Amino acid sequence: MNPVRGLARDKVASPEDLGGATSNGMKDWNNTGDKLEKKFIFPNFKEALSFVNKVGELAEQLGHHPDILITNYKEVVISTKTHDEGNKVTEKDLELSKAIDKLTR
């Protein structure tokens, strides 16, 4: 199920699209205007790295790759935007964000 109905995968998401999506299952994702970003905090480095590897596998499956930063040994920051659409947030980013959230449930 797409987080935003009727939005083409490569269509740039409007503020209304993003507002509806973040209130529909995308908890704690920050919309900075040109990307979606979320920080995940884990108990230790090993779990943070395991999560990063799972995100990598998911990104390969979806064919859409986020920026990933491990900081402070146990914090992972995920940022996503669609590079081939002028570095804007699109349906691809909304789909990826929701799928990443499912990895932590």
C-alpha positions as CSV (number, residue, x, y, z in Angstrom):
1,M,0.0,0.0,0.0
2,N,1.4,3.4,-0.9
3,P,1.6,6.0,1.8
4,V,0.1,8.6,-0.5
5,R,-2.6,7.3,-2.8
6,G,-2.5,8.5,-6.4
7,L,1.0,9.9,-6.2
8,A,3.3,8.6,-8.9
9,R,6.6,7.1,-7.6
10,D,8.6,9.8,-9.3
11,K,6.3,12.7,-8.6
12,V,7.6,15.3,-6.2
13,A,5.6,15.2,-3.0
14,S,3.8,18.3,-2.0
15,P,3.6,19.6,1.6
16,E,0.1,18.2,1.8
17,D,1.3,14.8,0.6
18,L,4.0,14.8,3.2
19,G,1.7,15.9,6.0
20,G,-0.7,13.1,5.2
21,A,2.0,10.5,5.0
22,T,3.8,11.5,8.2
23,S,0.5,11.3,10.1
24,N,-0.2,7.9,8.4
25,G,2.4,5.7,9.9
26,M,5.7,7.6,9.5
27,K,6.4,8.5,13.1
28,D,9.3,10.9,13.9
29,W,10.4,11.5,10.3
30,N,11.4,15.1,9.8
31,N,10.6,16.8,6.5
32,T,13.3,19.4,5.9
33,G,11.8,20.5,2.6
34,D,14.3,18.6,0.4
35,K,14.6,15.3,2.3
36,L,13.0,13.1,4.9
37,E,15.3,12.3,7.9
38,K,15.0,10.3,11.1
39,K,17.4,9.3,13.9
40,F,17.3,5.8,15.3
41,I,19.0,5.1,18.6
42,F,20.1,1.5,19.5
43,P,21.5,0.0,22.7
44,N,25.0,-0.6,21.2
45,F,27.1,-0.5,18.0
46,K,26.4,-4.1,17.0
47,E,22.6,-3.5,16.8
48,A,23.1,-0.1,15.0
49,L,25.2,-1.8,12.4
50,S,22.8,-4.7,12.0
51,F,20.0,-2.2,11.4
52,V,22.2,-0.4,8.8
53,N,22.7,-3.7,7.0
54,K,19.0,-4.4,7.0
55,V,18.3,-0.9,5.5
56,G,20.9,-1.7,2.9
57,E,19.1,-4.9,1.9
58,L,15.8,-3.1,1.8
59,A,17.2,-0.3,-0.3
60,E,18.5,-2.8,-2.8
61,Q,15.1,-4.5,-3.0
62,L,13.3,-1.2,-3.6
63,G,16.0,0.2,-5.9
64,H,16.1,3.4,-3.8
65,H,19.1,4.2,-1.6
66,P,19.1,6.6,1.4
67,D,22.1,8.4,2.9
68,I,23.1,6.6,6.1
69,L,25.2,8.0,8.9
70,I,26.3,6.1,12.1
71,T,27.2,8.6,14.8
72,N,28.0,8.4,18.5
73,Y,28.6,4.6,17.9
74,K,24.9,3.7,18.4
75,E,22.9,6.4,16.5
76,V,21.8,5.9,12.9
77,V,20.6,8.9,10.9
78,I,18.7,8.0,7.7
79,S,18.1,10.7,5.1
80,T,16.2,10.1,1.9
81,K,15.5,12.1,-1.2
82,T,15.2,11.3,-4.9
83,H,18.4,12.4,-6.6
84,D,17.1,12.0,-10.2
85,E,14.1,14.2,-9.4
86,G,16.2,17.2,-8.5
87,N,16.9,16.1,-4.9
88,K,13.3,16.3,-3.8
89,V,11.1,14.0,-1.8
90,T,8.9,11.7,-3.9
91,E,6.7,8.7,-3.4
92,K,9.9,6.6,-3.5
93,D,11.1,8.3,-0.3
94,L,7.7,7.9,1.4
95,E,7.7,4.1,0.5
96,L,11.3,3.7,1.7
97,S,10.6,5.6,5.0
98,K,7.6,3.4,5.9
99,A,9.5,0.2,5.0
100,I,12.5,1.3,7.2
101,D,10.1,2.0,10.1
102,K,8.8,-1.6,9.8
103,L,12.4,-2.9,10.4
104,T,12.3,-1.5,14.0
105,R,9.0,-3.1,15.0
